[in-house]
Amino acid sequence: MTIDVDAVLDALARREAVRSADPAILVLKALIADVDSIQEAQRLSSVSMTPST
């Protein structure tokens, strides 16, 4: 199965449902959900950086 990358990215940008088990698309969908949740002040993910010792 070939994925039309431009079509998928356009659909994701429009927040349309994209059905795929492709790990890259799943990550993009999760990131979009996280960005959209900022408006609701509830982040779904976070990154913490600490210096190594």
PDBQT receptor file of N, H, CA, C and O in Angstrom, charges set to zero:
ATOM      1  N   MET A   1       0.846  -1.184   0.000  1.00  0.00    +0.000 N 
ATOM      2  CA  MET A   1       0.000   0.000   0.000  1.00  0.00    +0.000 C 
ATOM      3  C   MET A   1       0.885   1.238   0.000  1.00  0.00    +0.000 C 
ATOM      4  O   MET A   1       1.780   1.366   0.835  1.00  0.00    +0.000 OA
ATOM      5  N   THR A   2       0.642   2.126  -0.913  1.00  0.00    +0.000 N 
ATOM      6  H   THR A   2      -0.085   2.022  -1.592  1.00  0.00    +0.000 HD
ATOM      7  CA  THR A   2       1.404   3.364  -1.009  1.00  0.00    +0.000 C 
ATOM      8  C   THR A   2       0.599   4.495  -0.398  1.00  0.00    +0.000 C 
ATOM      9  O   THR A   2      -0.594   4.646  -0.663  1.00  0.00    +0.000 OA
ATOM     10  N   ILE A   3       1.263   5.277   0.414  1.00  0.00    +0.000 N 
ATOM     11  H   ILE A   3       2.232   5.154   0.630  1.00  0.00    +0.000 HD
ATOM     12  CA  ILE A   3       0.607   6.407   1.062  1.00  0.00    +0.000 C 
ATOM     13  C   ILE A   3       0.984   7.678   0.318  1.00  0.00    +0.000 C 
ATOM     14  O   ILE A   3       2.165   7.932   0.078  1.00  0.00    +0.000 OA
ATOM     15  N   ASP A   4      -0.010   8.476  -0.047  1.00  0.00    +0.000 N 
ATOM     16  H   ASP A   4      -0.969   8.269   0.148  1.00  0.00    +0.000 HD
ATOM     17  CA  ASP A   4       0.235   9.773  -0.661  1.00  0.00    +0.000 C 
ATOM     18  C   ASP A   4       0.511  10.757   0.474  1.00  0.00    +0.000 C 
ATOM     19  O   ASP A   4      -0.410  11.239   1.133  1.00  0.00    +0.000 OA
ATOM     20  N   VAL A   5       1.780  11.043   0.685  1.00  0.00    +0.000 N 
ATOM     21  H   VAL A   5       2.528  10.651   0.150  1.00  0.00    +0.000 HD
ATOM     22  CA  VAL A   5       2.205  11.848   1.829  1.00  0.00    +0.000 C 
ATOM     23  C   VAL A   5       1.535  13.212   1.833  1.00  0.00    +0.000 C 
ATOM     24  O   VAL A   5       1.059  13.658   2.876  1.00  0.00    +0.000 OA
ATOM     25  N   ASP A   6       1.487  13.877   0.697  1.00  0.00    +0.000 N 
ATOM     26  H   ASP A   6       1.874  13.514  -0.151  1.00  0.00    +0.000 HD
ATOM     27  CA  ASP A   6       0.869  15.200   0.637  1.00  0.00    +0.000 C 
ATOM     28  C   ASP A   6      -0.605  15.149   1.023  1.00  0.00    +0.000 C 
ATOM     29  O   ASP A   6      -1.087  16.023   1.743  1.00  0.00    +0.000 OA
ATOM     30  N   ALA A   7      -1.316  14.142   0.556  1.00  0.00    +0.000 N 
ATOM     31  H   ALA A   7      -0.925  13.432  -0.029  1.00  0.00    +0.000 HD
ATOM     32  CA  ALA A   7      -2.741  14.012   0.878  1.00  0.00    +0.000 C 
ATOM     33  C   ALA A   7      -2.938  13.767   2.369  1.00  0.00    +0.000 C 
ATOM     34  O   ALA A   7      -3.854  14.321   2.976  1.00  0.00    +0.000 OA
ATOM     35  N   VAL A   8      -2.083  12.941   2.958  1.00  0.00    +0.000 N 
ATOM     36  H   VAL A   8      -1.339  12.491   2.465  1.00  0.00    +0.000 HD
ATOM     37  CA  VAL A   8      -2.186  12.664   4.397  1.00  0.00    +0.000 C 
ATOM     38  C   VAL A   8      -1.899  13.926   5.198  1.00  0.00    +0.000 C 
ATOM     39  O   VAL A   8      -2.638  14.253   6.127  1.00  0.00    +0.000 OA
ATOM     40  N   LEU A   9      -0.832  14.636   4.847  1.00  0.00    +0.000 N 
ATOM     41  H   LEU A   9      -0.232  14.370   4.092  1.00  0.00    +0.000 HD
ATOM     42  CA  LEU A   9      -0.491  15.861   5.572  1.00  0.00    +0.000 C 
ATOM     43  C   LEU A   9      -1.581  16.914   5.436  1.00  0.00    +0.000 C 
ATOM     44  O   LEU A   9      -1.898  17.609   6.402  1.00  0.00    +0.000 OA
ATOM     45  N   ASP A  10      -2.154  17.037   4.250  1.00  0.00    +0.000 N 
ATOM     46  H   ASP A  10      -1.897  16.473   3.466  1.00  0.00    +0.000 HD
ATOM     47  CA  ASP A  10      -3.253  17.987   4.050  1.00  0.00    +0.000 C 
ATOM     48  C   ASP A  10      -4.457  17.611   4.908  1.00  0.00    +0.000 C 
ATOM     49  O   ASP A  10      -5.073  18.478   5.528  1.00  0.00    +0.000 OA
ATOM     50  N   ALA A  11      -4.792  16.335   4.946  1.00  0.00    +0.000 N 
ATOM     51  H   ALA A  11      -4.292  15.631   4.442  1.00  0.00    +0.000 HD
ATOM     52  CA  ALA A  11      -5.928  15.877   5.750  1.00  0.00    +0.000 C 
ATOM     53  C   ALA A  11      -5.674  16.125   7.233  1.00  0.00    +0.000 C 
ATOM     54  O   ALA A  11      -6.569  16.575   7.949  1.00  0.00    +0.000 OA
ATOM     55  N   LEU A  12      -4.468  15.834   7.694  1.00  0.00    +0.000 N 
ATOM     56  H   LEU A  12      -3.741  15.468   7.113  1.00  0.00    +0.000 HD
ATOM     57  CA  LEU A  12      -4.141  16.079   9.098  1.00  0.00    +0.000 C 
ATOM     58  C   LEU A  12      -4.204  17.569   9.420  1.00  0.00    +0.000 C 
ATOM     59  O   LEU A  12      -4.678  17.951  10.490  1.00  0.00    +0.000 OA
ATOM     60  N   ALA A  13      -3.736  18.402   8.517  1.00  0.00    +0.000 N 
ATOM     61  H   ALA A  13      -3.351  18.091   7.648  1.00  0.00    +0.000 HD
ATOM     62  CA  ALA A  13      -3.776  19.848   8.732  1.00  0.00    +0.000 C 
ATOM     63  C   ALA A  13      -5.207  20.354   8.846  1.00  0.00    +0.000 C 
ATOM     64  O   ALA A  13      -5.479  21.312   9.570  1.00  0.00    +0.000 OA
ATOM     65  N   ARG A  14      -6.115  19.708   8.132  1.00  0.00    +0.000 N 
ATOM     66  H   ARG A  14      -5.894  18.930   7.544  1.00  0.00    +0.000 HD
ATOM     67  CA  ARG A  14      -7.536  20.081   8.198  1.00  0.00    +0.000 C 
ATOM     68  C   ARG A  14      -8.251  19.389   9.354  1.00  0.00    +0.000 C 
ATOM     69  O   ARG A  14      -9.456  19.555   9.543  1.00  0.00    +0.000 OA
ATOM     70  N   ARG A  15      -7.491  18.609  10.126  1.00  0.00    +0.000 N 
ATOM     71  H   ARG A  15      -6.512  18.474   9.973  1.00  0.00    +0.000 HD
ATOM     72  CA  ARG A  15      -8.008  17.852  11.282  1.00  0.00    +0.000 C 
ATOM     73  C   ARG A  15      -9.042  16.812  10.860  1.00  0.00    +0.000 C 
ATOM     74  O   ARG A  15      -9.968  16.496  11.607  1.00  0.00    +0.000 OA
ATOM     75  N   GLU A  16      -8.865  16.289   9.653  1.00  0.00    +0.000 N 
ATOM     76  H   GLU A  16      -8.112  16.545   9.046  1.00  0.00    +0.000 HD
ATOM     77  CA  GLU A  16      -9.736  15.222   9.173  1.00  0.00    +0.000 C 
ATOM     78  C   GLU A  16      -9.216  13.883   9.679  1.00  0.00    +0.000 C 
ATOM     79  O   GLU A  16      -8.024  13.731   9.947  1.00  0.00    +0.000 OA
ATOM     80  N   ALA A  17     -10.105  12.928   9.803  1.00  0.00    +0.000 N 
ATOM     81  H   ALA A  17     -11.073  13.052   9.585  1.00  0.00    +0.000 HD
ATOM     82  CA  ALA A  17      -9.715  11.592  10.254  1.00  0.00    +0.000 C 
ATOM     83  C   ALA A  17      -8.851  10.927   9.190  1.00  0.00    +0.000 C 
ATOM     84  O   ALA A  17      -9.185  10.933   8.005  1.00  0.00    +0.000 OA
ATOM     85  N   VAL A  18      -7.745  10.358   9.628  1.00  0.00    +0.000 N 
ATOM     86  H   VAL A  18      -7.473  10.353  10.590  1.00  0.00    +0.000 HD
ATOM     87  CA  VAL A  18      -6.848   9.621   8.739  1.00  0.00    +0.000 C 
ATOM     88  C   VAL A  18      -6.665   8.241   9.349  1.00  0.00    +0.000 C 
ATOM     89  O   VAL A  18      -6.110   8.104  10.439  1.00  0.00    +0.000 OA
ATOM     90  N   ARG A  19      -7.127   7.232   8.653  1.00  0.00    +0.000 N 
ATOM     91  H   ARG A  19      -7.578   7.343   7.768  1.00  0.00    +0.000 HD
ATOM     92  CA  ARG A  19      -6.994   5.859   9.151  1.00  0.00    +0.000 C 
ATOM     93  C   ARG A  19      -5.701   5.260   8.632  1.00  0.00    +0.000 C 
ATOM     94  O   ARG A  19      -5.498   5.118   7.426  1.00  0.00    +0.000 OA
ATOM     95  N   SER A  20      -4.841   4.917   9.558  1.00  0.00    +0.000 N 
ATOM     96  H   SER A  20      -5.006   5.032  10.538  1.00  0.00    +0.000 HD
ATOM     97  CA  SER A  20      -3.577   4.308   9.172  1.00  0.00    +0.000 C 
ATOM     98  C   SER A  20      -2.927   3.710  10.409  1.00  0.00    +0.000 C 
ATOM     99  O   SER A  20      -3.052   4.244  11.511  1.00  0.00    +0.000 OA
ATOM    100  N   ALA A  21      -2.240   2.611  10.217  1.00  0.00    +0.000 N 
ATOM    101  H   ALA A  21      -2.138   2.177   9.321  1.00  0.00    +0.000 HD
ATOM    102  CA  ALA A  21      -1.469   1.997  11.294  1.00  0.00    +0.000 C 
ATOM    103  C   ALA A  21       0.007   2.355  11.166  1.00  0.00    +0.000 C 
ATOM    104  O   ALA A  21       0.840   1.853  11.920  1.00  0.00    +0.000 OA
ATOM    105  N   ASP A  22       0.328   3.222  10.212  1.00  0.00    +0.000 N 
ATOM    106  H   ASP A  22      -0.348   3.630   9.599  1.00  0.00    +0.000 HD
ATOM    107  CA  ASP A  22       1.712   3.642  10.010  1.00  0.00    +0.000 C 
ATOM    108  C   ASP A  22       2.189   4.403  11.250  1.00  0.00    +0.000 C 
ATOM    109  O   ASP A  22       1.549   5.372  11.658  1.00  0.00    +0.000 OA
ATOM    110  N   PRO A  23       3.293   3.984  11.847  1.00  0.00    +0.000 N 
ATOM    111  CA  PRO A  23       3.782   4.634  13.072  1.00  0.00    +0.000 C 
ATOM    112  C   PRO A  23       4.029   6.134  12.906  1.00  0.00    +0.000 C 
ATOM    113  O   PRO A  23       3.769   6.901  13.833  1.00  0.00    +0.000 OA
ATOM    114  N   ALA A  24       4.518   6.559  11.766  1.00  0.00    +0.000 N 
ATOM    115  H   ALA A  24       4.729   5.936  11.013  1.00  0.00    +0.000 HD
ATOM    116  CA  ALA A  24       4.781   7.986  11.554  1.00  0.00    +0.000 C 
ATOM    117  C   ALA A  24       3.483   8.785  11.570  1.00  0.00    +0.000 C 
ATOM    118  O   ALA A  24       3.438   9.882  12.127  1.00  0.00    +0.000 OA
ATOM    119  N   ILE A  25       2.440   8.252  10.973  1.00  0.00    +0.000 N 
ATOM    120  H   ILE A  25       2.477   7.361  10.520  1.00  0.00    +0.000 HD
ATOM    121  CA  ILE A  25       1.154   8.944  10.957  1.00  0.00    +0.000 C 
ATOM    122  C   ILE A  25       0.555   8.963  12.354  1.00  0.00    +0.000 C 
ATOM    123  O   ILE A  25      -0.048   9.959  12.754  1.00  0.00    +0.000 OA
ATOM    124  N   LEU A  26       0.712   7.883  13.094  1.00  0.00    +0.000 N 
ATOM    125  H   LEU A  26       1.202   7.074  12.769  1.00  0.00    +0.000 HD
ATOM    126  CA  LEU A  26       0.211   7.846  14.468  1.00  0.00    +0.000 C 
ATOM    127  C   LEU A  26       0.906   8.890  15.334  1.00  0.00    +0.000 C 
ATOM    128  O   LEU A  26       0.267   9.524  16.174  1.00  0.00    +0.000 OA
ATOM    129  N   VAL A  27       2.204   9.072  15.138  1.00  0.00    +0.000 N 
ATOM    130  H   VAL A  27       2.724   8.557  14.456  1.00  0.00    +0.000 HD
ATOM    131  CA  VAL A  27       2.940  10.096  15.890  1.00  0.00    +0.000 C 
ATOM    132  C   VAL A  27       2.439  11.486  15.512  1.00  0.00    +0.000 C 
ATOM    133  O   VAL A  27       2.227  12.327  16.386  1.00  0.00    +0.000 OA
ATOM    134  N   LEU A  28       2.251  11.730  14.228  1.00  0.00    +0.000 N 
ATOM    135  H   LEU A  28       2.423  11.047  13.519  1.00  0.00    +0.000 HD
ATOM    136  CA  LEU A  28       1.742  13.030  13.797  1.00  0.00    +0.000 C 
ATOM    137  C   LEU A  28       0.361  13.308  14.382  1.00  0.00    +0.000 C 
ATOM    138  O   LEU A  28       0.081  14.428  14.810  1.00  0.00    +0.000 OA
ATOM    139  N   LYS A  29      -0.504  12.293  14.402  1.00  0.00    +0.000 N 
ATOM    140  H   LYS A  29      -0.276  11.383  14.054  1.00  0.00    +0.000 HD
ATOM    141  CA  LYS A  29      -1.841  12.466  14.976  1.00  0.00    +0.000 C 
ATOM    142  C   LYS A  29      -1.756  12.783  16.464  1.00  0.00    +0.000 C 
ATOM    143  O   LYS A  29      -2.512  13.617  16.961  1.00  0.00    +0.000 OA
ATOM    144  N   ALA A  30      -0.845  12.128  17.178  1.00  0.00    +0.000 N 
ATOM    145  H   ALA A  30      -0.231  11.450  16.774  1.00  0.00    +0.000 HD
ATOM    146  CA  ALA A  30      -0.670  12.390  18.606  1.00  0.00    +0.000 C 
ATOM    147  C   ALA A  30      -0.143  13.803  18.841  1.00  0.00    +0.000 C 
ATOM    148  O   ALA A  30      -0.585  14.484  19.766  1.00  0.00    +0.000 OA
ATOM    149  N   LEU A  31       0.790  14.240  18.017  1.00  0.00    +0.000 N 
ATOM    150  H   LEU A  31       1.149  13.686  17.265  1.00  0.00    +0.000 HD
ATOM    151  CA  LEU A  31       1.319  15.596  18.157  1.00  0.00    +0.000 C 
ATOM    152  C   LEU A  31       0.252  16.644  17.877  1.00  0.00    +0.000 C 
ATOM    153  O   LEU A  31       0.187  17.664  18.564  1.00  0.00    +0.000 OA
ATOM    154  N   ILE A  32      -0.582  16.401  16.877  1.00  0.00    +0.000 N 
ATOM    155  H   ILE A  32      -0.529  15.573  16.319  1.00  0.00    +0.000 HD
ATOM    156  CA  ILE A  32      -1.672  17.329  16.578  1.00  0.00    +0.000 C 
ATOM    157  C   ILE A  32      -2.641  17.396  17.756  1.00  0.00    +0.000 C 
ATOM    158  O   ILE A  32      -3.078  18.482  18.138  1.00  0.00    +0.000 OA
ATOM    159  N   ALA A  33      -2.974  16.255  18.325  1.00  0.00    +0.000 N 
ATOM    160  H   ALA A  33      -2.618  15.373  18.015  1.00  0.00    +0.000 HD
ATOM    161  CA  ALA A  33      -3.869  16.230  19.486  1.00  0.00    +0.000 C 
ATOM    162  C   ALA A  33      -3.256  16.998  20.650  1.00  0.00    +0.000 C 
ATOM    163  O   ALA A  33      -3.958  17.703  21.374  1.00  0.00    +0.000 OA
ATOM    164  N   ASP A  34      -1.951  16.860  20.827  1.00  0.00    +0.000 N 
ATOM    165  H   ASP A  34      -1.380  16.288  20.239  1.00  0.00    +0.000 HD
ATOM    166  CA  ASP A  34      -1.263  17.563  21.906  1.00  0.00    +0.000 C 
ATOM    167  C   ASP A  34      -1.298  19.068  21.681  1.00  0.00    +0.000 C 
ATOM    168  O   ASP A  34      -1.577  19.828  22.608  1.00  0.00    +0.000 OA
ATOM    169  N   VAL A  35      -1.022  19.498  20.470  1.00  0.00    +0.000 N 
ATOM    170  H   VAL A  35      -0.796  18.881  19.716  1.00  0.00    +0.000 HD
ATOM    171  CA  VAL A  35      -1.048  20.929  20.157  1.00  0.00    +0.000 C 
ATOM    172  C   VAL A  35      -2.458  21.479  20.327  1.00  0.00    +0.000 C 
ATOM    173  O   VAL A  35      -2.640  22.560  20.886  1.00  0.00    +0.000 OA
ATOM    174  N   ASP A  36      -3.445  20.751  19.854  1.00  0.00    +0.000 N 
ATOM    175  H   ASP A  36      -3.297  19.872  19.400  1.00  0.00    +0.000 HD
ATOM    176  CA  ASP A  36      -4.826  21.201  19.985  1.00  0.00    +0.000 C 
ATOM    177  C   ASP A  36      -5.255  21.284  21.445  1.00  0.00    +0.000 C 
ATOM    178  O   ASP A  36      -6.102  22.107  21.793  1.00  0.00    +0.000 OA
ATOM    179  N   SER A  37      -4.683  20.445  22.301  1.00  0.00    +0.000 N 
ATOM    180  H   SER A  37      -3.995  19.777  22.019  1.00  0.00    +0.000 HD
ATOM    181  CA  SER A  37      -5.074  20.435  23.711  1.00  0.00    +0.000 C 
ATOM    182  C   SER A  37      -4.517  21.632  24.469  1.00  0.00    +0.000 C 
ATOM    183  O   SER A  37      -4.969  21.921  25.577  1.00  0.00    +0.000 OA
ATOM    184  N   ILE A  38      -3.540  22.337  23.891  1.00  0.00    +0.000 N 
ATOM    185  H   ILE A  38      -3.173  22.103  22.991  1.00  0.00    +0.000 HD
ATOM    186  CA  ILE A  38      -2.985  23.520  24.558  1.00  0.00    +0.000 C 
ATOM    187  C   ILE A  38      -4.089  24.543  24.791  1.00  0.00    +0.000 C 
ATOM    188  O   ILE A  38      -4.092  25.232  25.811  1.00  0.00    +0.000 OA
ATOM    189  N   GLN A  39      -5.012  24.646  23.865  1.00  0.00    +0.000 N 
ATOM    190  H   GLN A  39      -5.009  24.087  23.036  1.00  0.00    +0.000 HD
ATOM    191  CA  GLN A  39      -6.122  25.588  24.008  1.00  0.00    +0.000 C 
ATOM    192  C   GLN A  39      -6.957  25.263  25.237  1.00  0.00    +0.000 C 
ATOM    193  O   GLN A  39      -7.570  26.153  25.828  1.00  0.00    +0.000 OA
ATOM    194  N   GLU A  40      -6.982  24.006  25.619  1.00  0.00    +0.000 N 
ATOM    195  H   GLU A  40      -6.484  23.284  25.139  1.00  0.00    +0.000 HD
ATOM    196  CA  GLU A  40      -7.743  23.578  26.783  1.00  0.00    +0.000 C 
ATOM    197  C   GLU A  40      -6.869  23.531  28.029  1.00  0.00    +0.000 C 
ATOM    198  O   GLU A  40      -7.331  23.125  29.095  1.00  0.00    +0.000 OA
ATOM    199  N   ALA A  41      -5.600  23.946  27.904  1.00  0.00    +0.000 N 
ATOM    200  H   ALA A  41      -5.224  24.276  27.038  1.00  0.00    +0.000 HD
ATOM    201  CA  ALA A  41      -4.637  23.987  29.009  1.00  0.00    +0.000 C 
ATOM    202  C   ALA A  41      -4.355  22.610  29.590  1.00  0.00    +0.000 C 
ATOM    203  O   ALA A  41      -4.054  22.493  30.778  1.00  0.00    +0.000 OA
ATOM    204  N   GLN A  42      -4.446  21.578  28.785  1.00  0.00    +0.000 N 
ATOM    205  H   GLN A  42      -4.691  21.672  27.820  1.00  0.00    +0.000 HD
ATOM    206  CA  GLN A  42      -4.129  20.229  29.243  1.00  0.00    +0.000 C 
ATOM    207  C   GLN A  42      -3.205  19.580  28.228  1.00  0.00    +0.000 C 
ATOM    208  O   GLN A  42      -3.652  19.090  27.191  1.00  0.00    +0.000 OA
ATOM    209  N   ARG A  43      -1.927  19.580  28.530  1.00  0.00    +0.000 N 
ATOM    210  H   ARG A  43      -1.564  19.978  29.372  1.00  0.00    +0.000 HD
ATOM    211  CA  ARG A  43      -0.973  18.951  27.625  1.00  0.00    +0.000 C 
ATOM    212  C   ARG A  43      -1.019  17.446  27.806  1.00  0.00    +0.000 C 
ATOM    213  O   ARG A  43      -1.148  16.953  28.927  1.00  0.00    +0.000 OA
ATOM    214  N   LEU A  44      -0.914  16.725  26.720  1.00  0.00    +0.000 N 
ATOM    215  H   LEU A  44      -0.809  17.125  25.810  1.00  0.00    +0.000 HD
ATOM    216  CA  LEU A  44      -0.914  15.271  26.772  1.00  0.00    +0.000 C 
ATOM    217  C   LEU A  44       0.489  14.713  26.939  1.00  0.00    +0.000 C 
ATOM    218  O   LEU A  44       0.657  13.575  27.376  1.00  0.00    +0.000 OA
ATOM    219  N   SER A  45       1.491  15.501  26.597  1.00  0.00    +0.000 N 
ATOM    220  H   SER A  45       1.354  16.425  26.242  1.00  0.00    +0.000 HD
ATOM    221  CA  SER A  45       2.865  15.027  26.725  1.00  0.00    +0.000 C 
ATOM    222  C   SER A  45       3.750  16.168  27.179  1.00  0.00    +0.000 C 
ATOM    223  O   SER A  45       3.402  17.341  27.048  1.00  0.00    +0.000 OA
ATOM    224  N   SER A  46       4.883  15.807  27.707  1.00  0.00    +0.000 N 
ATOM    225  H   SER A  46       5.167  14.854  27.813  1.00  0.00    +0.000 HD
ATOM    226  CA  SER A  46       5.845  16.824  28.111  1.00  0.00    +0.000 C 
ATOM    227  C   SER A  46       7.242  16.253  27.982  1.00  0.00    +0.000 C 
ATOM    228  O   SER A  46       7.442  15.040  27.934  1.00  0.00    +0.000 OA
ATOM    229  N   VAL A  47       8.186  17.148  27.926  1.00  0.00    +0.000 N 
ATOM    230  H   VAL A  47       8.023  18.134  27.964  1.00  0.00    +0.000 HD
ATOM    231  CA  VAL A  47       9.586  16.748  27.844  1.00  0.00    +0.000 C 
ATOM    232  C   VAL A  47      10.314  17.432  28.978  1.00  0.00    +0.000 C 
ATOM    233  O   VAL A  47      10.158  18.634  29.192  1.00  0.00    +0.000 OA
ATOM    234  N   SER A  48      11.096  16.682  29.690  1.00  0.00    +0.000 N 
ATOM    235  H   SER A  48      11.223  15.706  29.516  1.00  0.00    +0.000 HD
ATOM    236  CA  SER A  48      11.890  17.230  30.780  1.00  0.00    +0.000 C 
ATOM    237  C   SER A  48      13.354  16.972  30.480  1.00  0.00    +0.000 C 
ATOM    238  O   SER A  48      13.754  15.847  30.181  1.00  0.00    +0.000 OA
ATOM    239  N   MET A  49      14.138  18.022  30.563  1.00  0.00    +0.000 N 
ATOM    240  H   MET A  49      13.812  18.936  30.806  1.00  0.00    +0.000 HD
ATOM    241  CA  MET A  49      15.566  17.865  30.308  1.00  0.00    +0.000 C 
ATOM    242  C   MET A  49      16.332  18.181  31.587  1.00  0.00    +0.000 C 
ATOM    243  O   MET A  49      16.144  19.242  32.183  1.00  0.00    +0.000 OA
ATOM    244  N   THR A  50      17.179  17.279  31.998  1.00  0.00    +0.000 N 
ATOM    245  H   THR A  50      17.332  16.417  31.514  1.00  0.00    +0.000 HD
ATOM    246  CA  THR A  50      18.012  17.501  33.178  1.00  0.00    +0.000 C 
ATOM    247  C   THR A  50      19.464  17.293  32.783  1.00  0.00    +0.000 C 
ATOM    248  O   THR A  50      19.775  16.455  31.937  1.00  0.00    +0.000 OA
ATOM    249  N   PRO A  51      20.339  18.053  33.394  1.00  0.00    +0.000 N 
ATOM    250  CA  PRO A  51      21.754  17.875  33.053  1.00  0.00    +0.000 C 
ATOM    251  C   PRO A  51      22.270  16.530  33.551  1.00  0.00    +0.000 C 
ATOM    252  O   PRO A  51      21.868  16.048  34.610  1.00  0.00    +0.000 OA
ATOM    253  N   SER A  52      23.149  15.945  32.786  1.00  0.00    +0.000 N 
ATOM    254  H   SER A  52      23.476  16.337  31.925  1.00  0.00    +0.000 HD
ATOM    255  CA  SER A  52      23.745  14.682  33.227  1.00  0.00    +0.000 C 
ATOM    256  C   SER A  52      24.872  14.976  34.207  1.00  0.00    +0.000 C 
ATOM    257  O   SER A  52      25.521  16.020  34.135  1.00  0.00    +0.000 OA
ATOM    258  N   THR A  53      25.088  14.057  35.106  1.00  0.00    +0.000 N 
ATOM    259  H   THR A  53      24.561  13.209  35.164  1.00  0.00    +0.000 HD
ATOM    260  CA  THR A  53      26.153  14.268  36.104  1.00  0.00    +0.000 C 
ATOM    261  C   THR A  53      27.258  13.264  35.923  1.00  0.00    +0.000 C 
ATOM    262  O   THR A  53      28.238  13.283  36.667  1.00  0.00    +0.000 OA
TER     263      THR A  53
